[in-house]
Amino acid sequence: MSKQIYVQAQPDHIESLFKSSAHSALEELIWNALDADAKEVKVDLVTNALGAVDAVRITDDGTGIDILNADSTFGSLGGSWKRDSKKTTLLTGRRLHGRHGRGRFKAFALGAHVEWRTSADIAGQRLQYLISGDIANPGVFDLESLKPSEAPQRGTEVVISNSRAVCDSLLNAAETVQTLASKFALYLKSYPDVRIYFNGLPVTPIIVQKRMNEFELELDNGAKAKLEIIEWKRRFAGAGKLVIAGGDGFQLHETSPKVRSGGISFTAYLISKRFSSLAEENAFMMEELNSEVRMYLDAARKKMKEYFLSIGLDRTAGLIGNWMDEGSYPYEADDTSEERERFDALSVELASRMESLNDLSTSEREILFALLKNAARAVPKGTLKELLK
């Protein structure tokens, strides 16, 4: 059997979905696998002799693609089967992510040609199908049945070839794993039997996080929420976000934390059962303009400021103590001058931004601090905050 599936949408609207970062596109494809009840999702990069990405392959052990409804599954943009569902249907009943049928088109952000090879149980038989699409004609997908292998594994394999240049940003495995871990942190915590791998590396917050702290928040109106702050071992582009999540840990919205973290790489998660209803009302799109949402955000940001301030004070004391012990610190312990306060602020900020500062020898650090002391002396009163921005 073979047929063509035509997408019911204008080409320019379809093409607008191709404009996505590689990490964002990869995230959507992983969500598609998880929404198909996959317990294991593997992402692998196929590279050429020069080390560039030739193709991206995503495999899962989920329920496969519903071929009987392929016309609506692949042919209806904005009408995904997930739109009227909140949970996966066949096995685990996990929370669904996508509802707009856009995820499959994000694959074209990674490459010009995409193939979905899927095995699904249909009418008591395990059948295999191939669905393919090309960026040259994004409104049409080809569907053909395949001769099933002797023992076909249920699930889907997505192969994206003729890769685009953005795929090379995925080659930094540490950065990619860190980014994916921050996106799926709460989901993996809610569903501990789920496994995600990138080039053989497990995507798990436990490995890449430095520490995690939880706080119970109580608002003035008596409402409650939980705030989780994960500090990451390394910096990455997707850090520094306040993520809004429902009681099941499902991410609903992202916003700015509006706090200074003192150079700490982190993601904060604000969690409440109430948020699922607010998300249905599109309340988070208004953020501070919605009074209820603003109360939750204000409480979270207040707690985050307290948290990072306490960490900053502890960190400052520890750093300065070490520098005093080694003899590189250019002030006496009993010095209470305003110049020293400015130096402490500058040196601690420098330490947060310059990871190699601790790799310097004592004499090198002493020379650097002498220069920094001159800078602290020259900083006009009241301009330190502007200098540290």
Sequence and secondary structure as in RCSB ss.txt:
>XXXX:A:sequence
MSKQIYVQAQPDHIESLFKSSAHSALEELIWNALDADAKEVKVDLVTNALGAVDAVRITDDGTGIDILNADSTFG
SLGGSWKRDSKKTTLLTGRRLHGRHGRGRFKAFALGAHVEWRTSADIAGQRLQYLISGDIANPGVFDLESLKPSE
APQRGTEVVISNSRAVCDSLLNAAETVQTLASKFALYLKSYPDVRIYFNGLPVTPIIVQKRMNEFELELDNGAKA
KLEIIEWKRRFAGAGKLVIAGGDGFQLHETSPKVRSGGISFTAYLISKRFSSLAEENAFMMEELNSEVRMYLDAA
RKKMKEYFLSIGLDRTAGLIGNWMDEGSYPYEADDTSEERERFDALSVELASRMESLNDLSTSEREILFALLKNA
ARAVPKGTLKELLK
>XXXX:A:secstr
 EEEEE SS HHHHHHTT   HHHHHHHHHHHHHHTT SEEEEEEEE TTS EEEEEEEE S    GGGHHHHHH
 TT  GGGG SB SSSS  B    SS GGGGGGGTEEEEEEEEEEEETTEEEEEEEEEETTSTTEEEEEEE   S
S  SEEEEEEEEE GGGGGGG HHHHHHHHHHHHHHHHHH TT EEEETTEE  HHHHEEEEEEEEEE TTS EE
EEEEEEESS  TT SEEEEE TT  EEEEE   S  TT  EEEEEE THHHHHHHTTGGGTGGGSHHHHHHHHHH
HHHHHHHHHHHHHHHHHHHHHHHHHHT   S TT   HHHHHHHHHHHHHHHH GGGGGS HHHHHHHHHHHHHH
HHHS TT HHHHT 
